[in-house]
Amino acid sequence: MAQTAVTVRIDSEMKSKFDSLCNQFGMSVNTAFNIFVNAVVRSRSIPFAIKGSGAEPSNTLELFMKQRKAVEASMESEMTLEEINAEIRAARENRRKKQQAAE
């Protein structure tokens, strides 16, 4: 399947936090975005509640847990383990190709 690049502008501090979280989850930022895109396309909706609140969560784990509860409450179908593993394999293959091209 043909692939295309997408450019996203994000605050540098937020990107650093996101990179760190993705590493903790054992995936690349690219894989995380691909998982998100697949979830949006499959459910034809944003897979978590978007709403404002008076205060920001005090830490990343709290935010993650809030989003996780929202996704669970949405009753949307989740990615299967096979789909997640396919995304990870594709990301690793892309990384391997980039490394080989750089050598």
SEBA-533400 format. One record per atom (N, C-alpha, C, O, CB): z, y, x; residue in three letters; atom name. Coordinates in steps of 0.2 Angstrom, whole numbers, plus 5000, padded with zeros to 4 digits. Glycine has a CB too. Layout:
N
<<Z Y X> ALA CA>,
...
This chain:
103
<<5000 4994 5004> MET N>,
<<5000 5000 5000> MET CA>,
<<5000 5006 5004> MET C>,
<<5004 5007 5009> MET O>,
<<5006 5000 4995> MET CB>,
<<4996 5011 5003> ALA N>,
<<4995 5017 5007> ALA CA>,
<<5002 5021 5006> ALA C>,
<<5005 5021 5001> ALA O>,
<<4989 5021 5005> ALA CB>,
<<5004 5024 5011> GLN N>,
<<5010 5028 5011> GLN CA>,
<<5008 5036 5013> GLN C>,
<<5003 5037 5016> GLN O>,
<<5015 5026 5016> GLN CB>,
<<5012 5040 5011> THR N>,
<<5011 5047 5012> THR CA>,
<<5018 5050 5014> THR C>,
<<5023 5048 5012> THR O>,
<<5008 5051 5006> THR CB>,
<<5017 5056 5017> ALA N>,
<<5024 5059 5020> ALA CA>,
<<5026 5064 5015> ALA C>,
<<5021 5067 5011> ALA O>,
<<5022 5062 5027> ALA CB>,
<<5032 5065 5014> VAL N>,
<<5035 5070 5010> VAL CA>,
<<5040 5074 5014> VAL C>,
<<5044 5072 5018> VAL O>,
<<5039 5067 5003> VAL CB>,
<<5039 5081 5013> THR N>,
<<5044 5085 5017> THR CA>,
<<5049 5088 5012> THR C>,
<<5047 5091 5007> THR O>,
<<5040 5091 5021> THR CB>,
<<5055 5088 5014> VAL N>,
<<5060 5091 5010> VAL CA>,
<<5064 5096 5014> VAL C>,
<<5066 5094 5020> VAL O>,
<<5065 5085 5007> VAL CB>,
<<5065 5102 5011> ARG N>,
<<5070 5106 5015> ARG CA>,
<<5077 5106 5012> ARG C>,
<<5078 5105 5006> ARG O>,
<<5067 5114 5014> ARG CB>,
<<5081 5105 5017> ILE N>,
<<5088 5105 5015> ILE CA>,
<<5093 5108 5020> ILE C>,
<<5091 5109 5026> ILE O>,
<<5090 5097 5015> ILE CB>,
<<5098 5111 5018> ASP N>,
<<5103 5114 5022> ASP CA>,
<<5105 5110 5028> ASP C>,
<<5106 5104 5027> ASP O>,
<<5110 5116 5019> ASP CB>,
<<5105 5112 5034> SER N>,
<<5106 5108 5040> SER CA>,
<<5113 5105 5040> SER C>,
<<5113 5099 5043> SER O>,
<<5105 5112 5047> SER CB>,
<<5118 5108 5038> GLU N>,
<<5125 5105 5037> GLU CA>,
<<5124 5099 5032> GLU C>,
<<5127 5094 5034> GLU O>,
<<5130 5110 5035> GLU CB>,
<<5121 5100 5027> MET N>,
<<5121 5095 5022> MET CA>,
<<5117 5089 5024> MET C>,
<<5118 5083 5023> MET O>,
<<5117 5097 5015> MET CB>,
<<5111 5090 5028> LYS N>,
<<5107 5085 5031> LYS CA>,
<<5111 5081 5036> LYS C>,
<<5111 5075 5036> LYS O>,
<<5101 5088 5035> LYS CB>,
<<5115 5084 5040> SER N>,
<<5120 5081 5045> SER CA>,
<<5125 5076 5041> SER C>,
<<5126 5070 5043> SER O>,
<<5124 5086 5049> SER CB>,
<<5128 5079 5036> LYS N>,
<<5132 5074 5032> LYS CA>,
<<5128 5068 5029> LYS C>,
<<5131 5063 5028> LYS O>,
<<5136 5079 5026> LYS CB>,
<<5122 5070 5026> PHE N>,
<<5118 5065 5023> PHE CA>,
<<5116 5059 5028> PHE C>,
<<5117 5053 5027> PHE O>,
<<5112 5067 5019> PHE CB>,
<<5114 5061 5034> ASP N>,
<<5112 5057 5039> ASP CA>,
<<5118 5052 5041> ASP C>,
<<5118 5046 5042> ASP O>,
<<5110 5061 5046> ASP CB>,
<<5124 5055 5041> SER N>,
<<5130 5051 5043> SER CA>,
<<5132 5046 5038> SER C>,
<<5133 5041 5039> SER O>,
<<5136 5056 5044> SER CB>,
<<5131 5048 5031> LEU N>,
<<5133 5044 5026> LEU CA>,
<<5127 5038 5026> LEU C>,
<<5129 5032 5025> LEU O>,
<<5132 5047 5019> LEU CB>,
<<5121 5040 5027> CYS N>,
<<5116 5034 5027> CYS CA>,
<<5117 5029 5032> CYS C>,
<<5117 5023 5032> CYS O>,
<<5109 5038 5028> CYS CB>,
<<5119 5032 5038> ASN N>,
<<5121 5027 5044> ASN CA>,
<<5127 5023 5042> ASN C>,
<<5127 5017 5043> ASN O>,
<<5123 5031 5050> ASN CB>,
<<5132 5026 5038> GLN N>,
<<5138 5022 5036> GLN CA>,
<<5135 5016 5031> GLN C>,
<<5138 5011 5031> GLN O>,
<<5143 5026 5033> GLN CB>,
<<5130 5018 5027> PHE N>,
<<5128 5013 5022> PHE CA>,
<<5123 5008 5025> PHE C>,
<<5121 5003 5022> PHE O>,
<<5124 5017 5017> PHE CB>,
<<5121 5009 5032> GLY N>,
<<5117 5005 5035> GLY CA>,
<<5110 5006 5034> GLY C>,
<<5106 5001 5034> GLY O>,
<<5119 4998 5034> GLY CB>,
<<5108 5012 5032> MET N>,
<<5101 5013 5031> MET CA>,
<<5099 5020 5034> MET C>,
<<5103 5024 5035> MET O>,
<<5099 5013 5023> MET CB>,
<<5092 5021 5034> SER N>,
<<5090 5027 5036> SER CA>,
<<5089 5032 5030> SER C>,
<<5090 5030 5024> SER O>,
<<5083 5027 5040> SER CB>,
<<5088 5039 5032> VAL N>,
<<5087 5044 5027> VAL CA>,
<<5081 5042 5023> VAL C>,
<<5081 5043 5017> VAL O>,
<<5087 5051 5030> VAL CB>,
<<5076 5040 5026> ASN N>,
<<5070 5038 5023> ASN CA>,
<<5071 5032 5018> ASN C>,
<<5068 5033 5012> ASN O>,
<<5064 5036 5028> ASN CB>,
<<5075 5027 5020> THR N>,
<<5076 5022 5015> THR CA>,
<<5080 5024 5009> THR C>,
<<5078 5022 5003> THR O>,
<<5080 5016 5019> THR CB>,
<<5085 5029 5010> ALA N>,
<<5089 5032 5005> ALA CA>,
<<5084 5035 5000> ALA C>,
<<5085 5034 4994> ALA O>,
<<5094 5036 5007> ALA CB>,
<<5080 5039 5002> PHE N>,
<<5075 5043 4998> PHE CA>,
<<5070 5038 4994> PHE C>,
<<5069 5039 4988> PHE O>,
<<5071 5048 5002> PHE CB>,
<<5068 5033 4998> ASN N>,
<<5064 5028 4994> ASN CA>,
<<5068 5025 4989> ASN C>,
<<5065 5023 4983> ASN O>,
<<5061 5023 4999> ASN CB>,
<<5074 5023 4990> ILE N>,
<<5078 5020 4985> ILE CA>,
<<5079 5024 4979> ILE C>,
<<5078 5022 4973> ILE O>,
<<5085 5018 4987> ILE CB>,
<<5080 5031 4980> PHE N>,
<<5081 5036 4975> PHE CA>,
<<5074 5036 4971> PHE C>,
<<5074 5036 4965> PHE O>,
<<5083 5043 4978> PHE CB>,
<<5068 5037 4974> VAL N>,
<<5062 5038 4971> VAL CA>,
<<5061 5032 4967> VAL C>,
<<5058 5032 4961> VAL O>,
<<5056 5039 4976> VAL CB>,
<<5062 5026 4969> ASN N>,
<<5061 5020 4965> ASN CA>,
<<5065 5019 4959> ASN C>,
<<5063 5018 4954> ASN O>,
<<5062 5013 4969> ASN CB>,
<<5071 5022 4960> ALA N>,
<<5076 5022 4954> ALA CA>,
<<5073 5027 4949> ALA C>,
<<5074 5025 4943> ALA O>,
<<5083 5024 4956> ALA CB>,
<<5071 5033 4951> VAL N>,
<<5068 5038 4946> VAL CA>,
<<5062 5035 4943> VAL C>,
<<5062 5036 4937> VAL O>,
<<5067 5044 4950> VAL CB>,
<<5058 5032 4946> VAL N>,
<<5051 5030 4943> VAL CA>,
<<5053 5024 4938> VAL C>,
<<5050 5024 4933> VAL O>,
<<5046 5027 4949> VAL CB>,
<<5057 5019 4941> ARG N>,
<<5059 5014 4936> ARG CA>,
<<5062 5016 4930> ARG C>,
<<5061 5013 4924> ARG O>,
<<5063 5009 4940> ARG CB>,
<<5067 5020 4930> SER N>,
<<5071 5022 4924> SER CA>,
<<5068 5028 4921> SER C>,
<<5070 5030 4915> SER O>,
<<5078 5024 4926> SER CB>,
<<5063 5031 4924> ARG N>,
<<5060 5037 4921> ARG CA>,
<<5065 5043 4920> ARG C>,
<<5064 5047 4915> ARG O>,
<<5056 5036 4915> ARG CB>,
<<5070 5043 4924> SER N>,
<<5075 5048 4923> SER CA>,
<<5079 5049 4930> SER C>,
<<5078 5044 4934> SER O>,
<<5080 5047 4918> SER CB>,
<<5083 5054 4931> ILE N>,
<<5087 5055 4937> ILE CA>,
<<5093 5050 4936> ILE C>,
<<5096 5050 4931> ILE O>,
<<5090 5062 4938> ILE CB>,
<<5094 5045 4941> PRO N>,
<<5099 5040 4940> PRO CA>,
<<5106 5042 4940> PRO C>,
<<5110 5037 4942> PRO O>,
<<5097 5034 4945> PRO CB>,
<<5108 5048 4939> PHE N>,
<<5115 5050 4939> PHE CA>,
<<5115 5056 4935> PHE C>,
<<5110 5060 4934> PHE O>,
<<5117 5051 4946> PHE CB>,
<<5121 5058 4933> ALA N>,
<<5122 5064 4928> ALA CA>,
<<5121 5070 4933> ALA C>,
<<5124 5070 4938> ALA O>,
<<5129 5064 4925> ALA CB>,
<<5118 5075 4930> ILE N>,
<<5118 5082 4934> ILE CA>,
<<5121 5087 4929> ILE C>,
<<5119 5088 4924> ILE O>,
<<5110 5084 4935> ILE CB>,
<<5127 5089 4932> LYS N>,
<<5131 5094 4928> LYS CA>,
<<5135 5098 4933> LYS C>,
<<5137 5096 4938> LYS O>,
<<5135 5090 4923> LYS CB>,
<<5137 5104 4930> GLY N>,
<<5141 5108 4934> GLY CA>,
<<5148 5107 4933> GLY C>,
<<5150 5105 4928> GLY O>,
<<5139 5115 4933> GLY CB>,
<<5152 5109 4938> SER N>,
<<5159 5109 4937> SER CA>,
<<5162 5115 4941> SER C>,
<<5158 5118 4945> SER O>,
<<5162 5102 4940> SER CB>,
<<5168 5117 4939> GLY N>,
<<5171 5123 4942> GLY CA>,
<<5173 5122 4949> GLY C>,
<<5173 5127 4953> GLY O>,
<<5177 5124 4938> GLY CB>,
<<5174 5116 4952> ALA N>,
<<5176 5115 4959> ALA CA>,
<<5172 5109 4962> ALA C>,
<<5170 5104 4958> ALA O>,
<<5183 5113 4959> ALA CB>,
<<5170 5110 4968> GLU N>,
<<5167 5104 4972> GLU CA>,
<<5172 5099 4973> GLU C>,
<<5178 5100 4975> GLU O>,
<<5163 5107 4978> GLU CB>,
<<5169 5093 4974> PRO N>,
<<5174 5087 4976> PRO CA>,
<<5176 5089 4983> PRO C>,
<<5173 5092 4987> PRO O>,
<<5170 5080 4976> PRO CB>,
<<5182 5087 4985> SER N>,
<<5185 5089 4991> SER CA>,
<<5182 5085 4997> SER C>,
<<5183 5087 5003> SER O>,
<<5193 5087 4991> SER CB>,
<<5179 5079 4996> ASN N>,
<<5176 5075 5001> ASN CA>,
<<5171 5071 4999> ASN C>,
<<5169 5070 4993> ASN O>,
<<5182 5071 5004> ASN CB>,
<<5167 5069 5003> THR N>,
<<5161 5065 5002> THR CA>,
<<5162 5059 4998> THR C>,
<<5158 5057 4994> THR O>,
<<5157 5063 5008> THR CB>,
<<5168 5055 5000> LEU N>,
<<5169 5049 4996> LEU CA>,
<<5170 5050 4989> LEU C>,
<<5168 5046 4984> LEU O>,
<<5175 5045 4999> LEU CB>,
<<5174 5056 4987> GLU N>,
<<5175 5057 4980> GLU CA>,
<<5169 5059 4977> GLU C>,
<<5168 5057 4971> GLU O>,
<<5180 5064 4980> GLU CB>,
<<5164 5062 4980> LEU N>,
<<5158 5064 4977> LEU CA>,
<<5154 5057 4976> LEU C>,
<<5151 5056 4970> LEU O>,
<<5154 5069 4981> LEU CB>,
<<5154 5053 4981> PHE N>,
<<5150 5047 4980> PHE CA>,
<<5153 5043 4974> PHE C>,
<<5149 5040 4970> PHE O>,
<<5151 5043 4986> PHE CB>,
<<5160 5042 4974> MET N>,
<<5163 5039 4968> MET CA>,
<<5161 5041 4961> MET C>,
<<5160 5038 4957> MET O>,
<<5170 5038 4969> MET CB>,
<<5161 5048 4961> LYS N>,
<<5159 5051 4954> LYS CA>,
<<5152 5049 4953> LYS C>,
<<5151 5048 4947> LYS O>,
<<5160 5059 4955> LYS CB>,
<<5147 5050 4957> GLN N>,
<<5140 5048 4956> GLN CA>,
<<5140 5041 4954> GLN C>,
<<5136 5039 4950> GLN O>,
<<5136 5050 4962> GLN CB>,
<<5143 5037 4958> ARG N>,
<<5143 5029 4956> ARG CA>,
<<5145 5028 4949> ARG C>,
<<5142 5024 4946> ARG O>,
<<5147 5025 4961> ARG CB>,
<<5151 5031 4947> LYS N>,
<<5153 5030 4940> LYS CA>,
<<5148 5033 4935> LYS C>,
<<5147 5029 4930> LYS O>,
<<5160 5034 4939> LYS CB>,
<<5145 5038 4937> ALA N>,
<<5140 5041 4932> ALA CA>,
<<5134 5036 4931> ALA C>,
<<5131 5035 4926> ALA O>,
<<5137 5048 4934> ALA CB>,
<<5132 5033 4937> VAL N>,
<<5126 5028 4937> VAL CA>,
<<5128 5022 4933> VAL C>,
<<5124 5020 4929> VAL O>,
<<5124 5026 4944> VAL CB>,
<<5134 5020 4934> GLU N>,
<<5137 5014 4930> GLU CA>,
<<5137 5015 4923> GLU C>,
<<5135 5011 4919> GLU O>,
<<5143 5012 4933> GLU CB>,
<<5139 5021 4921> ALA N>,
<<5140 5023 4914> ALA CA>,
<<5133 5024 4911> ALA C>,
<<5133 5024 4905> ALA O>,
<<5144 5029 4913> ALA CB>,
<<5128 5025 4915> SER N>,
<<5121 5027 4912> SER CA>,
<<5118 5021 4909> SER C>,
<<5113 5021 4905> SER O>,
<<5117 5030 4917> SER CB>,
<<5120 5015 4911> MET N>,
<<5117 5009 4908> MET CA>,
<<5110 5008 4911> MET C>,
<<5107 5003 4908> MET O>,
<<5118 5008 4901> MET CB>,
<<5108 5011 4916> GLU N>,
<<5101 5011 4918> GLU CA>,
<<5101 5004 4923> GLU C>,
<<5106 5002 4926> GLU O>,
<<5099 5017 4922> GLU CB>,
<<5095 5001 4923> SER N>,
<<5095 4995 4927> SER CA>,
<<5095 4997 4934> SER C>,
<<5093 5003 4936> SER O>,
<<5088 4991 4926> SER CB>,
<<5098 4993 4938> GLU N>,
<<5099 4995 4945> GLU CA>,
<<5094 4991 4949> GLU C>,
<<5091 4986 4947> GLU O>,
<<5106 4993 4948> GLU CB>,
<<5093 4993 4955> MET N>,
<<5088 4989 4960> MET CA>,
<<5091 4982 4961> MET C>,
<<5097 4981 4962> MET O>,
<<5087 4993 4966> MET CB>,
<<5087 4978 4961> THR N>,
<<5089 4971 4963> THR CA>,
<<5090 4970 4970> THR C>,
<<5088 4975 4974> THR O>,
<<5084 4965 4961> THR CB>,
<<5094 4965 4973> LEU N>,
<<5095 4965 4980> LEU CA>,
<<5088 4964 4983> LEU C>,
<<5087 4966 4989> LEU O>,
<<5099 4958 4981> LEU CB>,
<<5084 4960 4980> GLU N>,
<<5077 4959 4983> GLU CA>,
<<5073 4966 4984> GLU C>,
<<5070 4967 4989> GLU O>,
<<5073 4955 4979> GLU CB>,
<<5074 4970 4979> GLU N>,
<<5071 4977 4980> GLU CA>,
<<5074 4981 4986> GLU C>,
<<5071 4984 4990> GLU O>,
<<5071 4981 4973> GLU CB>,
<<5081 4981 4986> ILE N>,
<<5084 4985 4991> ILE CA>,
<<5082 4982 4998> ILE C>,
<<5081 4986 5003> ILE O>,
<<5092 4984 4990> ILE CB>,
<<5082 4975 4999> ASN N>,
<<5080 4972 5005> ASN CA>,
<<5073 4974 5007> ASN C>,
<<5072 4975 5013> ASN O>,
<<5081 4964 5005> ASN CB>,
<<5069 4974 5002> ALA N>,
<<5062 4976 5003> ALA CA>,
<<5061 4983 5006> ALA C>,
<<5057 4984 5011> ALA O>,
<<5057 4975 4997> ALA CB>,
<<5065 4987 5003> GLU N>,
<<5065 4994 5006> GLU CA>,
<<5068 4995 5013> GLU C>,
<<5065 4998 5017> GLU O>,
<<5070 4999 5001> GLU CB>,
<<5073 4991 5014> ILE N>,
<<5076 4991 5021> ILE CA>,
<<5071 4988 5026> ILE C>,
<<5070 4990 5031> ILE O>,
<<5082 4987 5021> ILE CB>,
<<5068 4982 5024> ARG N>,
<<5063 4979 5028> ARG CA>,
<<5057 4984 5030> ARG C>,
<<5055 4985 5035> ARG O>,
<<5060 4973 5025> ARG CB>,
<<5055 4988 5025> ALA N>,
<<5049 4992 5025> ALA CA>,
<<5051 4998 5030> ALA C>,
<<5047 5000 5034> ALA O>,
<<5047 4995 5019> ALA CB>,
<<5057 5000 5029> ALA N>,
<<5060 5006 5034> ALA CA>,
<<5060 5004 5041> ALA C>,
<<5058 5007 5045> ALA O>,
<<5067 5008 5031> ALA CB>,
<<5063 4998 5042> ARG N>,
<<5063 4995 5049> ARG CA>,
<<5056 4994 5052> ARG C>,
<<5055 4995 5058> ARG O>,
<<5067 4988 5049> ARG CB>,
<<5052 4991 5048> GLU N>,
<<5045 4990 5050> GLU CA>,
<<5042 4997 5052> GLU C>,
<<5038 4998 5057> GLU O>,
<<5040 4987 5045> GLU CB>,
<<5043 5002 5048> ASN N>,
<<5040 5009 5050> ASN CA>,
<<5043 5012 5056> ASN C>,
<<5040 5014 5060> ASN O>,
<<5041 5014 5044> ASN CB>,
<<5050 5011 5057> ARG N>,
<<5053 5013 5063> ARG CA>,
<<5051 5009 5069> ARG C>,
<<5049 5012 5074> ARG O>,
<<5061 5012 5062> ARG CB>,
<<5049 5003 5068> ARG N>,
<<5047 4999 5074> ARG CA>,
<<5040 5001 5076> ARG C>,
<<5038 5002 5082> ARG O>,
<<5047 4991 5072> ARG CB>,
<<5036 5003 5071> LYS N>,
<<5029 5005 5072> LYS CA>,
<<5029 5012 5076> LYS C>,
<<5025 5013 5080> LYS O>,
<<5025 5006 5066> LYS CB>,
<<5034 5016 5074> LYS N>,
<<5034 5023 5077> LYS CA>,
<<5036 5022 5084> LYS C>,
<<5034 5026 5088> LYS O>,
<<5039 5027 5073> LYS CB>,
<<5041 5017 5085> GLN N>,
<<5044 5016 5092> GLN CA>,
<<5038 5014 5096> GLN C>,
<<5037 5016 5102> GLN O>,
<<5049 5012 5092> GLN CB>,
<<5034 5009 5094> GLN N>,
<<5029 5006 5098> GLN CA>,
<<5023 5011 5099> GLN C>,
<<5020 5011 5105> GLN O>,
<<5026 5000 5094> GLN CB>,
<<5022 5016 5094> ALA N>,
<<5017 5021 5095> ALA CA>,
<<5019 5026 5100> ALA C>,
<<5015 5029 5104> ALA O>,
<<5015 5025 5089> ALA CB>,
<<5026 5027 5101> ALA N>,
<<5029 5032 5106> ALA CA>,
<<5028 5029 5113> ALA C>,
<<5029 5033 5118> ALA O>,
<<5036 5034 5104> ALA CB>,
<<5028 5023 5113> GLU N>,
<<5029 5020 5120> GLU CA>,
<<5022 5020 5124> GLU C>,
<<5021 5017 5129> GLU O>,
<<5031 5013 5120> GLU CB>,
